[in-house]
Amino acid sequence: MVSHNHAVLLRGLRLHEAGDSRPTLVRRSDIKFLDGLLADMSEGGAFAKLRGGTINQGVMQNQLAARPVGRADRMVLQRTKRELQPPVKLYQPVHRTFQFVVLEAVCDFLPELGEAGLPKLDRTQIESSGLVIRRINGETGLTEAWLSDGNALRGWFPLQEDGLNDDSDPDPQRRPRRLGTGIRELDEQLGLHRLPAEHLSEAVEPLYVAPPDVCVGAARTLLFGMIPTVSLEQSELPTEQLAPPRLEIGQLRDLFADYLTPAGGQRTIPLQLNPLGVDFYQLKQRELTQQDRFLSLLRWVVELDALEHPEAIAHLNGVTVQLGLDPTTPGLTLVAPFTRVTQRGRNNQIIADYLEVRLGDLVADAATRLRDSEIDLTSQVTVASGQTLAWSIPTTALSDDVLGALADRMQSRITEFNLIAGERRFDPRRGRYVARAFVRVKREPGCPPQLWWSEYSEVFQIAQHWDHNPDVPPAIIPLPDLPSRAALKAMKPNVAFEVPESLENFLAANGLNAFLEGNATKGNGGGIGILWICSFSIYIIMMIAFIILIIFAILLNIVFNWLIFIRICLPIPVPEEE
């Protein structure tokens, strides 16, 4: 076997393109995918079976000479290929499909032999190996690594910053130590100090050397590893570094256009009989009508918890509200401070009669009732038919101040509920990734192993979990026949629900018509202090769920017109029972 004190080339199997040394990507959808992969790898020189499972996006137009190709030339070539080829789609395990990288390790020390004649590397000289998945930042184009600081996940970090590069060892303990004078101040002046990212470690996936029989059968030193496409990992940056997103002022104006009209306009809302009695949460489930606008503004105030933060109400108090009065009927019962304005013309005739109240006070008063009341607001709020509620924003600056205060509350609420979590490792919506393999090859005794990298793989993206995989048949879920009386008796309950007494009282007090007519009540609040155990057959539950699925799919077809795409029903003959 050739000595290992020389360069090592870690390359793909070059099944499709003679000059392509990128890792070979292989897709497997068979049940015993690992056994099948190893069997195909050991087939020998042609790799006929393995070729059929590779993922390839076409032949590159770059025709560089096979030899010699220096390190710099290879890096230029790999970046050129990234730009020319669209991303490959890799599937998640839910698609019952797995993707692998397959490479061979050869000794790269005889240029006159050409790449095809390079001898294989002795598999026993491989000290360790691994596979890294890196992300291509869509905005900067930089390559990013998934790094951790000890046991804390740092997240995606650009490799071209703070002491890291594409060829840095993933293990910080194996990276060459930076020499220094031992004096911190002097090291900083000479640029010898430790950079912020030098101690971070990169996530490494297993890359296995193929078993000896596989390598003998293929007459090559082969390595393989599975490409992960799902992960529960997310960055664990300190909370102060995870700033929640903030809406732009234009987005805020569009969002609150129905409530806070910019300068030059006036929002007039007719208050029909008791609009404040409208179910608070029904507004989220239907299109707002004109008389619901004010109540929807109250919803924002409650959901943003503005009642507990006076600064938001203070900004709203910069807006004056005019509440029209009908002298023949009772007016709106207000707790908020208000002023009655009566304007008279000639002969002391009343030409205008309305209430003036600050918008913040009015909203706080009404929102407090909505939030704290457990009974119908009709008994607490009286609004005369035909009255109007009107306000205008006198200046654009005031409008932007109010919107800015609401935006601050949005950010605070997002933080309070931990809605902004750390960055996920894999994001099928926007992520573009590449795989790269490495081996550490033993050297003379007393010398550390030498690190050798492969080229980057083709750029790939991860399929959404709902994407269709044409290589895998759909999962078939058998449903029970519509049961006869005898079959029903055979379907014994095999799942049970623990029902609290309050829920049982609620169900017992309301029939179907009560729900359809919107007259359902909580039921009798009293009880004898017992729980109910309700058992069902899981098959009946599944049948009911399927029937409801079909009903709603047909109903929503009116909106989406989707039945011709989402439902394909084909007849299959069933053998007669003997």
C-alpha positions in Angstrom: 0.0 0.0 0.0 1.3 3.5 -0.8 2.6 5.6 2.0 0.1 8.1 3.5 2.6 11.0 3.8 1.1 12.8 0.8 -2.0 14.7 -0.3 -5.4 12.9 -0.1 -8.3 13.6 -2.5 -11.8 13.0 -1.1 -14.1 12.9 -4.1 -17.4 11.7 -5.4 -17.7 8.6 -7.5 -17.9 10.6 -10.8 -20.8 8.5 -12.1 -22.1 11.2 -14.4 -19.4 13.6 -15.2 -15.7 12.8 -15.6 -14.4 16.1 -14.2 -16.8 16.3 -11.2 -15.3 15.6 -7.8 -18.3 16.7 -5.7 -19.7 14.2 -3.2 -22.1 11.8 -4.9 -25.7 12.3 -3.5 -27.7 9.1 -3.4 -31.4 8.8 -2.7 -32.9 5.7 -1.2 -36.6 4.9 -0.7 -36.3 1.1 -0.1 -37.3 -0.2 3.3 -33.8 -1.8 4.0 -32.1 1.3 2.6 -28.8 0.8 4.3 -28.4 -2.8 3.2 -29.3 -1.8 -0.3 -26.9 1.0 -0.3 -24.0 -1.1 0.8 -24.9 -3.8 -1.6 -24.9 -1.4 -4.5 -21.6 0.2 -3.4 -19.9 -3.2 -3.5 -21.0 -4.0 -7.1 -17.7 -2.9 -8.6 -16.3 -0.4 -11.1 -19.5 0.4 -13.0 -21.8 1.0 -9.9 -24.7 0.3 -12.2 -27.3 0.1 -9.5 -25.9 3.0 -7.5 -26.0 5.2 -10.6 -29.8 4.9 -10.8 -30.3 6.3 -7.3 -28.0 9.3 -7.6 -29.3 12.9 -7.6 -27.8 14.9 -10.5 -28.9 18.2 -11.9 -27.3 18.0 -15.3 -23.8 18.4 -16.8 -21.8 21.6 -16.1 -20.7 23.7 -19.0 -17.3 24.3 -17.3 -14.8 22.0 -19.0 -11.6 22.3 -17.0 -8.8 20.0 -17.6 -8.9 16.8 -15.4 -5.3 17.4 -14.3 -3.8 19.3 -12.9 -6.5 21.0 -10.8 -5.1 23.0 -7.9 -6.9 23.7 -4.6 -7.7 27.3 -5.7 -9.1 26.1 -9.0 -11.3 23.6 -7.3 -12.8 26.2 -5.0 -13.5 28.5 -8.0 -15.1 25.6 -9.9 -17.4 24.6 -7.0 -18.7 28.2 -6.5 -19.3 28.4 -10.3 -21.4 25.2 -10.1 -23.4 26.6 -7.3 -24.4 29.6 -9.4 -25.2 27.6 -12.5 -27.4 24.9 -11.1 -30.8 25.1 -9.4 -31.0 23.5 -5.9 -31.7 19.8 -5.6 -34.7 18.8 -3.5 -34.0 16.4 -0.6 -36.9 14.7 1.2 -37.6 14.4 4.9 -37.9 11.1 6.7 -41.7 11.6 6.7 -41.5 11.0 3.0 -39.9 7.6 3.7 -36.9 8.6 1.7 -33.3 9.1 2.9 -30.3 10.8 1.2 -26.7 9.8 1.5 -23.3 11.1 0.4 -20.9 8.6 -1.1 -17.2 9.3 -1.6 -14.0 7.6 -2.3 -10.6 8.5 -0.8 -7.5 8.3 -3.1 -3.9 9.2 -2.8 -3.2 12.5 -4.7 0.5 12.5 -5.4 1.1 11.3 -9.0 -0.3 14.0 -11.3 1.0 12.1 -14.4 -1.5 9.3 -13.7 -4.5 11.6 -14.0 -7.5 11.4 -11.6 -8.6 8.1 -13.0 -5.3 6.4 -12.1 -4.9 7.6 -8.6 -4.4 4.7 -6.1 -6.9 4.3 -3.3 -6.1 5.4 0.3 -5.5 2.6 2.8 -8.8 2.6 4.9 -6.8 1.8 8.0 -5.0 5.1 7.7 -8.2 7.1 8.3 -8.2 8.3 11.9 -11.6 9.9 11.8 -14.1 11.3 9.3 -17.3 13.4 9.3 -19.9 15.3 7.3 -20.9 18.9 7.8 -24.0 20.6 6.5 -23.7 24.3 5.8 -26.1 27.0 4.7 -25.9 29.4 1.9 -27.1 32.8 3.1 -29.6 34.0 0.6 -28.8 37.7 1.3 -25.1 37.7 1.6 -24.2 34.6 -0.4 -21.8 33.6 2.4 -21.4 30.1 3.6 -22.6 29.6 7.2 -21.8 26.8 9.7 -24.0 25.4 12.5 -21.9 26.2 15.6 -22.1 25.6 19.3 -20.4 27.1 22.3 -19.9 24.2 24.6 -23.4 22.8 25.2 -25.1 26.0 24.0 -26.1 26.2 20.4 -24.8 29.3 18.7 -26.7 28.8 15.4 -25.7 29.7 11.9 -22.5 31.7 11.8 -20.6 33.0 8.7 -17.4 31.0 8.1 -15.5 34.0 6.8 -15.7 36.0 10.0 -13.9 36.0 13.4 -11.2 33.5 12.7 -13.1 30.8 10.8 -13.0 29.8 7.2 -14.3 27.0 4.9 -11.4 24.7 5.8 -11.4 25.2 9.6 -11.5 22.0 11.5 -15.0 21.5 13.0 -13.4 20.6 16.4 -11.8 23.7 18.0 -9.4 21.4 20.0 -7.9 20.2 16.7 -7.4 23.6 15.1 -3.8 24.9 14.9 -3.1 27.0 18.0 -2.5 30.7 17.4 1.0 31.7 18.6 1.3 34.7 20.9 3.6 36.7 23.1 1.8 35.8 26.2 0.9 39.5 26.8 -2.7 40.2 25.9 -2.3 43.9 25.0 0.6 43.1 22.8 -1.1 40.2 21.1 -4.1 42.4 20.3 -1.8 45.1 18.7 0.0 42.4 16.7 -3.3 40.7 15.7 -2.3 37.5 17.5 -5.1 37.5 20.0 -7.8 34.8 20.0 -10.7 35.7 17.7 -14.3 35.4 19.0 -15.3 32.4 17.0 -12.2 30.3 17.3 -13.5 28.3 20.3 -16.9 27.4 18.6 -17.4 23.9 17.3 -19.3 22.9 14.2 -22.0 20.2 14.1 -20.6 17.0 12.5 -22.7 14.2 11.1 -21.3 10.6 11.0 -19.3 9.7 7.9 -18.5 6.0 7.9 -15.8 4.1 6.2 -17.4 1.3 4.2 -16.9 -2.2 5.6 -13.8 -4.1 4.2 -15.9 -6.5 2.0 -17.6 -3.5 0.4 -14.3 -1.7 -0.3 -12.8 -5.0 -1.7 -15.8 -5.5 -3.9 -15.7 -2.0 -5.2 -11.9 -1.9 -5.4 -12.0 1.5 -3.8 -11.9 3.0 -0.3 -15.4 4.2 0.1 -17.1 6.4 2.7 -20.8 7.1 3.2 -23.0 9.2 5.5 -26.7 10.1 5.8 -27.6 13.8 5.1 -29.9 15.0 7.9 -33.0 17.0 6.7 -34.8 17.4 10.0 -33.7 18.6 13.4 -35.2 19.8 16.7 -32.1 22.0 17.3 -32.5 25.8 17.4 -30.0 28.5 18.4 -29.9 29.3 22.1 -28.8 32.9 21.9 -29.5 35.1 24.9 -33.0 36.6 24.9 -31.7 40.1 24.4 -30.1 39.1 21.1 -33.3 37.7 19.7 -35.0 41.0 18.9 -38.6 40.4 17.7 -39.5 41.7 14.3 -41.0 45.2 14.1 -43.5 46.3 11.4 -42.6 49.2 9.2 -44.6 52.3 9.5 -46.3 51.6 6.1 -47.3 48.2 7.3 -48.7 49.7 10.5 -50.8 52.2 8.5 -52.3 49.5 6.4 -53.0 47.3 9.4 -54.7 50.0 11.4 -56.2 51.9 8.4 -59.8 51.0 9.6 -59.2 52.5 13.1 -56.6 55.2 12.9 -57.1 57.3 9.7 -54.0 59.4 8.7 -54.2 63.1 8.6 -56.7 64.7 6.3 -59.5 62.1 6.9 -62.1 61.2 9.5 -63.3 57.9 10.6 -67.0 57.8 11.3 -68.6 54.7 12.6 -72.3 54.3 13.1 -73.1 52.6 16.4 -76.0 50.4 15.8 -78.0 49.0 18.8 -75.4 47.6 21.2 -72.5 46.8 18.9 -70.4 46.3 22.1 -72.4 43.2 22.8 -71.0 41.5 19.7 -69.0 38.4 20.7 -65.5 39.5 21.1 -63.8 36.5 19.5 -66.2 36.2 16.7 -64.5 39.1 15.1 -61.5 36.9 14.3 -63.6 34.5 12.3 -65.6 36.7 10.0 -65.0 39.8 7.9 -65.4 43.0 9.8 -68.5 45.1 9.0 -68.4 48.8 9.4 -70.1 48.8 12.8 -67.6 46.3 14.1 -64.5 48.5 13.6 -64.5 50.0 17.0 -64.9 46.7 18.7 -62.0 45.3 16.6 -59.8 48.2 17.9 -60.8 47.1 21.4 -59.6 43.6 20.5 -56.2 45.0 19.6 -56.0 46.8 22.9 -56.9 43.7 24.9 -54.6 41.4 23.0 -51.7 43.8 23.1 -52.3 44.1 26.9 -52.3 47.9 26.5 -54.6 48.3 29.5 -51.6 47.4 31.7 -49.3 49.8 30.0 -50.4 53.4 30.3 -47.9 54.7 27.7 -50.0 53.1 24.9 -53.3 54.6 26.2 -51.5 57.9 26.6 -50.7 58.0 22.9 -54.3 57.2 22.1 -55.4 60.0 24.3 -53.9 62.4 21.8 -57.0 61.7 19.6 -60.3 63.3 20.5 -63.5 61.3 19.8 -66.8 62.8 19.1 -69.8 60.7 20.2 -73.0 61.8 18.5 -76.1 62.0 20.7 -79.8 61.4 19.8 -81.7 63.7 22.1 -84.8 61.4 22.0 -83.0 58.3 23.2 -80.6 57.5 26.0 -76.9 57.9 25.2 -73.9 55.7 25.7 -73.2 54.9 29.3 -69.6 56.0 29.8 -67.3 55.6 32.8 -64.5 57.4 31.0 -64.1 61.2 31.5 -66.0 63.0 28.9 -67.3 66.5 28.0 -70.6 67.3 26.5 -70.4 69.9 23.8 -73.5 71.8 22.7 -73.3 74.3 19.8 -76.0 76.8 19.3 -76.8 79.0 16.4 -79.2 81.8 15.9 -82.1 82.0 18.2 -80.2 79.8 20.6 -81.1 76.8 18.4 -79.0 73.7 19.0 -77.0 72.8 15.9 -74.7 70.2 17.4 -74.8 68.1 20.5 -72.2 65.5 21.2 -69.8 64.1 23.7 -66.1 64.6 23.5 -63.9 62.0 25.0 -60.3 61.1 24.6 -59.8 57.9 22.4 -57.5 56.3 24.9 -60.0 56.7 27.8 -62.9 55.5 25.7 -61.0 52.5 24.5 -59.7 51.7 28.0 -63.2 51.9 29.4 -64.8 49.7 26.8 -61.9 47.2 26.6 -61.9 46.8 30.4 -65.6 45.7 30.2 -64.9 43.3 27.3 -62.0 41.8 29.2 -63.4 41.5 32.6 -67.1 40.9 32.0 -68.5 37.4 32.2 -72.1 38.3 31.2 -73.6 39.8 28.2 -72.6 43.5 27.8 -76.1 44.5 26.9 -77.0 45.0 30.5 -73.9 47.2 31.1 -73.7 49.3 27.9 -76.6 51.1 26.4 -76.2 52.6 22.9 -78.9 54.5 21.1 -79.8 53.5 17.5 -78.5 56.0 15.0 -75.7 57.4 17.1 -72.2 57.8 15.5 -68.7 57.6 16.9 -66.2 59.7 15.0 -62.6 60.7 15.3 -59.7 62.0 13.2 -56.0 62.1 13.5 -55.0 65.8 13.2 -51.4 65.3 12.1 -49.3 62.6 10.5 -46.8 62.8 13.4 -49.5 62.0 15.9 -50.7 59.2 13.8 -47.2 57.7 13.6 -46.8 58.2 17.4 -49.9 56.2 18.1 -48.9 53.5 15.6 -45.4 53.4 17.1 -46.8 52.8 20.6 -48.9 49.9 19.3 -45.9 48.5 17.5 -43.9 48.6 20.8 -46.7 46.7 22.5 -46.6 44.1 19.7 -42.9 43.5 20.2 -43.3 43.3 23.9 -46.1 40.7 23.6 -44.1 38.6 21.2 -41.3 38.6 23.8 -43.6 37.9 26.7 -45.0 34.8 25.0 -41.6 33.6 23.7 -42.9 33.6 20.2 -39.5 34.5 18.8 -37.4 31.4 19.3 -33.9 30.8 18.2 -33.1 30.1 14.6 -33.9 26.6 13.5 -31.2 24.4 12.0 -33.2 23.5 8.9 -35.9 25.7 7.4 -37.6 24.1 4.3 -39.1 27.5 3.4 -36.0 29.5 2.8 -32.9 27.4 3.5 -30.3 26.5 0.8 -27.7 24.0 2.0 -24.5 22.2 0.9 -22.8 19.1 2.3 -19.1 18.7 2.7 -17.1 15.7 3.9 -13.7 15.5 5.6 -11.2 12.8 6.7 -8.4 13.0 9.1 -5.5 10.8 7.9 -2.8 9.4 10.2 0.8 10.6 9.8 4.1 9.6 11.4 4.0 8.7 15.1 3.9 11.8 17.2 2.3 14.0 14.4 -1.4 15.0 14.5 -3.6 13.6 11.8 -3.9 15.7 8.6 -7.3 17.1 7.7 -8.5 16.8 4.1 -11.8 18.2 2.8 -13.9 17.2 -0.1 -15.5 19.8 -2.4 -19.0 21.1 -1.6 -21.9 19.1 -2.8 -24.6 20.5 -5.1 -26.8 23.1 -3.4 -29.9 21.5 -2.0 -33.1 22.5 -0.4 -35.4 20.5 1.9 -38.9 19.5 0.8 -41.8 20.6 2.9 -43.4 17.8 4.8 -46.5 18.1 2.7 -44.6 17.8 -0.7 -45.3 14.8 -2.8 -42.6 12.2 -3.3 -43.3 10.4 -6.6 -40.9 7.6 -5.7 -42.9 6.4 -2.7 -46.5 5.1 -2.8 -49.0 6.8 -0.6 -49.8 5.4 2.9 -53.0 3.5 2.8 -55.3 3.7 5.9 -58.0 1.0 5.8 -61.4 2.2 7.1 -64.0 -0.1 8.6 -67.2 -0.9 6.6 -70.4 0.8 7.6 -71.1 -1.5 10.5 -74.1 -3.7 10.8 -75.8 -4.2 14.2 -73.7 -7.3 14.8 -70.5 -5.4 13.8 -71.3 -2.6 16.2 -71.5 -5.0 19.0 -68.1 -6.4 18.1 -66.5 -3.0 18.1 -65.8 -2.7 21.8 -64.6 0.7 23.1 -60.8 0.7 23.2 -60.1 4.4 24.0 -61.5 6.5 26.9 -61.8 10.2 27.7 -61.8 11.6 31.2 -64.5 14.2 31.1 -64.7 16.8 34.0 -68.0 17.5 35.5 -68.2 21.1 34.1 -67.8 19.8 30.6 -70.4 17.1 31.1 -72.9 19.7 32.4 -72.2 21.9 29.4 -72.9 19.0 27.0 -76.0 17.9 28.9 -77.5 21.4 29.0 -77.2 22.1 25.3 -78.7 20.3 22.4 -77.8 20.6 18.7 -80.2 23.5 18.1 -78.6 25.5 21.0 -75.3 25.4 19.2 -76.8 26.1 15.7 -78.8 29.0 17.0 -76.0 30.4 19.2 -77.9 30.0 22.4 -75.6 27.5 24.1 -75.0 28.1 27.8 -72.4 26.8 30.3 -75.0 24.7 32.1 -75.6 24.2 35.7 -72.5 25.2 37.6 -73.3 22.9 40.6 -72.4 19.2 40.9 -71.8 16.3 43.1 -68.0 16.2 42.5 -67.5 13.3 40.1 -65.6 12.7 36.8 -67.0 10.8 33.8 -65.1 8.2 31.9 -66.5 8.0 28.3 -65.2 5.2 26.1 -65.4 4.8 22.3 -64.2 2.6 19.6 -61.2 4.1 17.9 -62.6 2.8 14.6 -65.8 4.7 15.0 -63.8 7.9 15.9 -61.8 7.4 12.7 -64.9 6.9 10.6 -66.5 10.0 12.0 -63.4 12.0 11.3 -63.3 10.8 7.7 -66.9 11.7 7.1 -66.4 15.2 8.6 -63.2 15.5 6.4 -65.2 14.8 3.2 -68.0 17.1 4.2 -65.7 20.1 4.9 -63.6 19.4 1.8 -66.7 19.7 -0.3 -67.9 22.8 1.5 -64.5 24.5 1.2 -64.4 23.6 -2.5 -66.7 26.6 -3.0 -63.8 28.8 -1.9 -60.7 26.9 -3.1 -62.0 24.8 -6.0 -59.5 22.1 -4.9 -61.3 18.8 -5.1 -59.9 18.0 -8.5 -56.4 18.2 -7.0 -56.6 17.0 -3.4 -58.9 14.0 -3.9 -58.3 11.2 -6.3 -60.6 8.2 -5.9 -59.9 5.2 -8.0 -61.9 1.9 -8.1 -60.0 -1.2 -7.0 -61.7 -4.6 -7.3 -62.1 -6.5 -4.0 -62.1 -10.3 -4.1 -65.3 -11.9 -3.0 -65.3 -13.4 0.5 -65.6 -17.2 0.6 
